Amino acid sequence: MKDELILRPIAYIRSDFKEKFGIPRQSGRAPSLTAEIVFCPEYRNDDCLREIEGFSHLWLLFDFSLSHRDTFSPTVRPPRLGGNKRVGVFASRSPFRPNPIGLSCVRLVRVEKRETDGNVLIVSGADLLDGTPILDIKPYLPHADCKPDATGGYADEHINDRLTVVFSDKLLDWIPKDKQTGLIECLADDPRPSYQDDPSRVYGMRFDAYEIKFTVEKGVLTVTDVKHI
């Protein structure tokens, strides 16, 4: 008989990412964007967050809620390898896992007390879809979690991949000023699947309440249109 482990969300995240396309491939790639972690009512106890403001960064364990599957594959195709090469699922951060649990490191900006939601964590650098269930939160410990001699395998090949973003002032003015830098960081991270490289193709990315249209050619991403949804 298989043992079952039941996990319940302790919180949910509110972010500008309304769909999977366009979310940075790792946390910290868009450090200027902030998100909010709103706790479920039973965890809105001030004691749960006692001393948390002494930590600059937090680990978020979360549910890949849109990636639940009944089947399991021992290999996956990382997007940054062009979607053609397979690696072991445990040698990847793919959301398609035996247990769809994700791990993300974010910076704690502040704890904000609100009348309706209780204590809310304001964090930056999150790579989570809006509404993602948070399963646990743990402090990041620099002396334990940071390994200067660590190697990143095939992921190291693309660690510095960035696009040049061309975003006219006229179109950028559509975006609230406090979100502009974060949006440009997301676009520079290249939202496209690695196997797509058609300069004539127009891509659409949902960000906050806006749809961003863009093209990519020779390492330059050009925003062609912005619409309020």
N, C-alpha and C positions, 0 to 999 in steps of 0.2 A: 504494500500500500504506500502510495506517495504521500509524503508529508506536505502540507500546504502552509504557506506563510501569507498571512493577510496583512497588507500594508494599507494604511489610510492616510490621506493627505493631511499635513499639519497646516498648510497654507497654499495659496495660489499666487502666481506672479502676474502683475499687470505690466505689459511692455508694449512697445510700438510695433512689434512684429505680429501681424495679423494672419500671416500664412507662412508656410515653411520656406518658400522661395525668398531669398534675400537675407535670411538669418546668417550672421557670421558663422564660419565653420568651427570656431572655437571661441571660448570666452576671452574677453580682453582685446579682441580685434577691433572693437568699436568702443573705446574707453570713455568717450564723451557722452554716450547715451546712458540715461538712468532708467531704472525700473523700480517697481514697488512690490514688496512681498507682504501680502495681507493674510494674516493668520485666521484660521477657522475659529469660530467662537470659543470652543473649549480650550484653545491654546492662547487666548488673549489675557493671559495672566502675567502681570509685570515681572513676577519672579522667574519666568521662563527666559527672560532676556537679561537677567542680572549679570553685570560685568561684560556684556557683549561689546560695548562701545570701546573697550580696551583693545580690541582686535581690528586691524585695518582691513583684513580680507576674510571671506567666509567660503566654505565649501557648501554647495547646494546639491543635494541628491534629489533627483526629480523623476517623474514618470514620463516617458516618451508616449504621451497619451494618444497620439495619432498613429502610432506604429505598432499597435497590438496585433499579433498574428497567432493563429493556431498552429502554424507549421514552423519548423526550425531549419535553418541552413547553417552548416558549419563554416561556410565561407561567405564573404561579402565583397563588394566591389567599391572600394573607397573612391569618392568623386575626384579627389586630387590626383589619383592615378589614372585619370581618363575614363573611368568606368569600365575598363577592359581587363585589368589585372585583379585577380582574386587573392585575398589574404584571409587568414583565419579570423573568425568573428571576435575572438579574444585578443587579437592583435590589431583591433580597430576600435573606433568610437562610434561605430554605426548604431543607429537607433533600433535596428532589427536584430535583437538579441534574445536569448532564451528568456531572460527577464528584462523587459524594456526599461532599465534604470539608467539615467544619465548622471553625469558628474560635471559640475561647473564651478569655477573659482571666480568670485566677484569681489569687488571692493565695497566695503561698507561705508557709505557716505554719511548717514546719520540714522538715528531712530526718531520717528516722528509720532507723537501722540495725537490721535484723532478721536473725536467724540463717537463716531459710528463704528470705526474699525479697530479701535484700541491702538496698540503700538504697531506701527508699520515700519518695515526696514526699507530705506531708500538705498539702492545699490547701483553700481555702475559696471559696465563691461559685460552684462549678462547676454547670453546667446540663447534665450528661451522664448518660445512662442507665447503670445498673450494667453493667459488662462491655464498655463502649465501647472499641474499639481506638484507641489513641493513635498517630498517625503521626509526629509530631515535637513537640518542645518548644523554644521560643525565649524568651529573656528579653524582658520588656516594658521599653522604654526611654522614660522620661518625656519626655526632650528631643526624641525623634523620633516617638514614637507618639501623644503627646497633642497634639491640635490644638484650642486653645480657641475658634477661630473656625469650627469645623466645624458643618455643619447636618445634621440627620437626616431630612430629607424627611418622608414621611408617618408615619414612626415617632415623630417628635416630638409628634404629636397625642396619643399615648397613653403618653408617658413617665412621667407621674405617676399613671396609673390604679392605684388600690388599693381593695380591699374592706376593710370593717371586719369583723374575725373575732370571733365569739362562740363561746368554747370553754370549757365548764364545767370546774371543777376536777376533778370526778369523772371526766370523760372524759380530760382532759389527763393525769391521773395514770397512765394506761395507757402513755404515751409516756416513754421514758427522759429524764431531766431535761436531758441535754446535747443532745438533739435537739428539745426543745419549741419553742424560739424559732425555729429553722430551719423547722420544720413550719408554724408560724403565718405566717412570711414567705412560704412557698410558697402557702399558702391565700389570703393577702392579694393575691397576684399574679393571682388569678382563673384557676384551671385550665381553666375552661369555654371551649369555642369561642365566639367573640364573637357568633355568630348564634343561640346558645341563651340564652333568657331566660325560662324557665318556672319561676316560684316554687314550683310544686308538685313539681317534679322532684327526686328524690334522686340525687345523684351519688356515685360510689364512686372513691376514689383510693388506690392502693397506695403506701405509704411505709414503707420498711424492712420490718419483719415485721408491719405493721399495715395494716388496711383502714380508711380514714377515710370516713365517710358524711357528706354535708352538703347543705344547701339554700342558695339565694341569692335574696334578695328586696330590692329597692331599695338595692342597694349593701352589704348586710349578709350575710355568709356565716355560717351557723350550723351547727356540727358537731353531728350528731344521734346518731352512734354511732361507737365505735371497737372493732375486733375484732382480736385477735391471730391471725395466719394460721399 
